[in-house]
Amino acid sequence: MKSRRTFIRNSTLAGAGLSIAPNIIFANRSQKSMVSIGLIGVGLRGTNHLNNLIAREDVSVEAICDIDEARIKLNLDLIEKAGKRKPAVFGKDVYDYKNLLDMEQLDAVIIATPWLWHARMAKDAMRAGKYAGVEVSAANTLEECWDLVNVHEQTGTHLMILENVNYRRDVMAVLNMVRDNVFGELMHFRCGYQHDLRFVKLNDGISAYGKGVEFGEKGISEARWRTQHSLLRNADVYPTHGVGPIATMCNINRGNRFVSMTSHSTKSRGLHNYIVENGGPDHPNAKLDFKMGDVITSTIETANGETIIVTHDTSLPRPYSLGFRVQGTKGLWEVDCNRIYVEGVSKPHQWDDADPWLKKYDHPLWVKYGEQATGAGHGGMDFFVIQAFVESVKQKVAPPMDVYDAAAWSVITPLSELSIENNGAPQDFPDFTRGLWLKRAPYNWIKDTY
Ligand SMILES: NC(=O)c1ccc[n+]([C@@H]2O[C@H](COP(=O)([O-])OP(=O)(O)OC[C@H]3O[C@@H](n4cnc5c(N)ncnc54)[C@H](O)[C@@H]3O)[C@@H](O)[C@H]2O)c1
């Protein structure tokens, strides 16, 4: 049955000569009122998604998969406490997720595993006909980015990159302001991931945050896999929290696209110093040479003549900030200091407190669901990203942040690595839409439900 369905879907796509937007084909099918979802990876992030899914009446969590028994137990307990039916359980080995994908009744899966598993699992999910929700970043290499696009186009199955920051309340209000032309013609953006993760990348193997300077096999949670990237890659390995919201504001892949990028890196000191301070100079990890520079700065040029400065800064002491700045011919928003300036409205050369502006332009979705979203995680934005995923699955349409976005945002990692390696030489972005960015319409973010 499954291979017959795949064949029909493939031949329909091939027959229609379509290489993009297969939702045109599926949009006419009846909308579902209930969707069955499987979770692959129920670590810290997957558990957060599970909590949001089991709180919904339109979702049935039919399966969970994790190679860590303790995570399975914790999640089964949560499901039982919520009075929901026990799901099928997978995780006997690292490929057991494939057996989850064989479950006929699943409409969709959410992948919240370590980065190196994302593209592989997402491709297998699309090939199995499961709508794939994949955590950030979606891919690690240029090849993986193309693979995601190609498999989507071959199968007609959708992929949504689960970039929750696109749903942050201030970000959505500023998107509203951008759409209302408050800042005029867009010129320049800043964004990034500036988060002191020293106590996440290094721990004691018992608790995820706090004590210890271990990683890899001796660490738990993100220290088990994330730190290896700091050891071996000098790249912006986590670009999407910053660039995702900016990409939607300047309509990347929908009338605009990233064209080229240069990247530079500082030396690496933060993790080494932290290990010496907390584990002593004789700790074996104090002898390691972490390849990733502490601050990585990339400058992207877009087809429409904007520039975007993206920063990755995760190993030095600092308070959290995604560092957003959105600047046009009439004014700008800066998240740090929470300020806005609009020529002709603000007092000349003086900042306004951003709050009244953000309140005025509060996004209709936040007005409608703000109360419900509170407590969903990360200030409520996790509610919206799950809502968008579930609604897209129910309606069988392309998601707000699709496979082309996943590829264009995630490819910043390998391109930054190449640029840094070559003394800041410019790197061209591939056009993952194969020219269709020219005629794709901007996504409508002002919908009633998601
Ligand atoms: N959007 C956000 O705000 C946000 C926040 C945190 C993490 N994340 C992303 O979510 C993902 C997971 O991060 P996390 O913090 O939950 O990490 P984690 O280490 O806590 O969880 C990952 C889980 O995947 C499991 N796993 C590993 N390989 C597996 C396999 N082959 N099959 C099944 N399970 C497997 C691990 O046992 C672990 O429980 C990462 O991509 C991370 O970047 C996103």
The ligand as an SDF file (V2000), in Angstrom:
LIG
                    3D

 44 48  0  0  0  0  0  0  0  0999 V2000
   14.0500   25.8690   18.9100 N   0  0  0  0  0  0  0  0  0  0  0  0
   14.5830   25.9430   20.1100 C   0  0  0  0  0  0  0  0  0  0  0  0
   14.3640   26.8770   20.8640 O   0  0  0  0  0  0  0  0  0  0  0  0
   15.4620   24.8250   20.5770 C   0  0  0  0  0  0  0  0  0  0  0  0
   15.8170   24.7210   21.9320 C   0  0  0  0  0  0  0  0  0  0  0  0
   16.6260   23.6480   22.3080 C   0  0  0  0  0  0  0  0  0  0  0  0
   17.0520   22.7300   21.3680 C   0  0  0  0  0  0  0  0  0  0  0  0
   16.6910   22.8670   20.0690 N   0  0  0  0  0  0  0  0  0  0  0  0
   17.1040   21.8920   19.0550 C   0  0  0  0  0  0  0  0  0  0  0  0
   16.4410   20.6520   19.3320 O   0  0  0  0  0  0  0  0  0  0  0  0
   17.2990   19.5600   19.0290 C   0  0  0  0  0  0  0  0  0  0  0  0
   17.4390   18.6860   20.2740 C   0  0  0  0  0  0  0  0  0  0  0  0
   18.0420   19.4320   21.2950 O   0  0  0  0  0  0  0  0  0  0  0  0
   17.8700   19.0190   22.8300 P   0  0  0  0  0  0  0  0  0  0  0  0
   18.2740   20.2000   23.6260 O   0  0  0  0  0  0  0  0  0  0  0  0
   16.5520   18.4120   23.0720 O   0  0  0  0  0  0  0  0  0  0  0  0
   19.0100   17.9040   22.9500 O   0  0  0  0  0  0  0  0  0  0  0  0
   18.9750   16.6030   23.8620 P   0  0  0  0  0  0  0  0  0  0  0  0
   20.3330   16.0360   23.7870 O   0  0  0  0  0  0  0  0  0  0  0  0
   18.4200   16.9640   25.1950 O   0  0  0  0  0  0  0  0  0  0  0  0
   17.9380   15.6450   23.1310 O   0  0  0  0  0  0  0  0  0  0  0  0
   18.2270   14.9130   21.9810 C   0  0  0  0  0  0  0  0  0  0  0  0
   17.5930   13.5280   22.1540 C   0  0  0  0  0  0  0  0  0  0  0  0
   17.7590   12.7960   20.9500 O   0  0  0  0  0  0  0  0  0  0  0  0
   18.0030   11.4320   21.3170 C   0  0  0  0  0  0  0  0  0  0  0  0
   18.6230   10.7440   20.1930 N   0  0  0  0  0  0  0  0  0  0  0  0
   19.8870   10.8530   19.7360 C   0  0  0  0  0  0  0  0  0  0  0  0
   20.0680   10.0710   18.6580 N   0  0  0  0  0  0  0  0  0  0  0  0
   18.8870    9.4290   18.4440 C   0  0  0  0  0  0  0  0  0  0  0  0
   18.4420    8.4830   17.4850 C   0  0  0  0  0  0  0  0  0  0  0  0
   19.2320    8.0430   16.5050 N   0  0  0  0  0  0  0  0  0  0  0  0
   17.1700    8.0240   17.5760 N   0  0  0  0  0  0  0  0  0  0  0  0
   16.3450    8.4730   18.5540 C   0  0  0  0  0  0  0  0  0  0  0  0
   16.7200    9.3660   19.4940 N   0  0  0  0  0  0  0  0  0  0  0  0
   17.9770    9.8510   19.4280 C   0  0  0  0  0  0  0  0  0  0  0  0
   18.8760   11.5450   22.5580 C   0  0  0  0  0  0  0  0  0  0  0  0
   18.8530   10.3630   23.3160 O   0  0  0  0  0  0  0  0  0  0  0  0
   18.2500   12.7210   23.2760 C   0  0  0  0  0  0  0  0  0  0  0  0
   17.2700   12.3270   24.2150 O   0  0  0  0  0  0  0  0  0  0  0  0
   18.5870   20.1810   18.5430 C   0  0  0  0  0  0  0  0  0  0  0  0
   18.5560   20.2570   17.1550 O   0  0  0  0  0  0  0  0  0  0  0  0
   18.5820   21.5700   19.1180 C   0  0  0  0  0  0  0  0  0  0  0  0
   19.3260   22.4850   18.3580 O   0  0  0  0  0  0  0  0  0  0  0  0
   15.9120   23.8950   19.6600 C   0  0  0  0  0  0  0  0  0  0  0  0
  1  2  1  0
  2  3  2  0
  2  4  1  0
  4  5  1  0
  4 44  2  0
  5  6  2  0
  6  7  1  0
  7  8  2  0
  8  9  1  0
  8 44  1  0
  9 10  1  0
  9 42  1  0
 10 11  1  0
 11 12  1  0
 11 40  1  0
 12 13  1  0
 13 14  1  0
 14 15  2  0
 14 16  1  0
 14 17  1  0
 17 18  1  0
 18 19  2  0
 18 20  1  0
 18 21  1  0
 21 22  1  0
 22 23  1  0
 23 24  1  0
 23 38  1  0
 24 25  1  0
 25 26  1  0
 25 36  1  0
 26 27  1  0
 26 35  1  0
 27 28  2  0
 28 29  1  0
 29 30  1  0
 29 35  2  0
 30 31  1  0
 30 32  2  0
 32 33  1  0
 33 34  2  0
 34 35  1  0
 36 37  1  0
 36 38  1  0
 38 39  1  0
 40 41  1  0
 40 42  1  0
 42 43  1  0
M  CHG  2   8   1  16  -1
M  END
$$$$
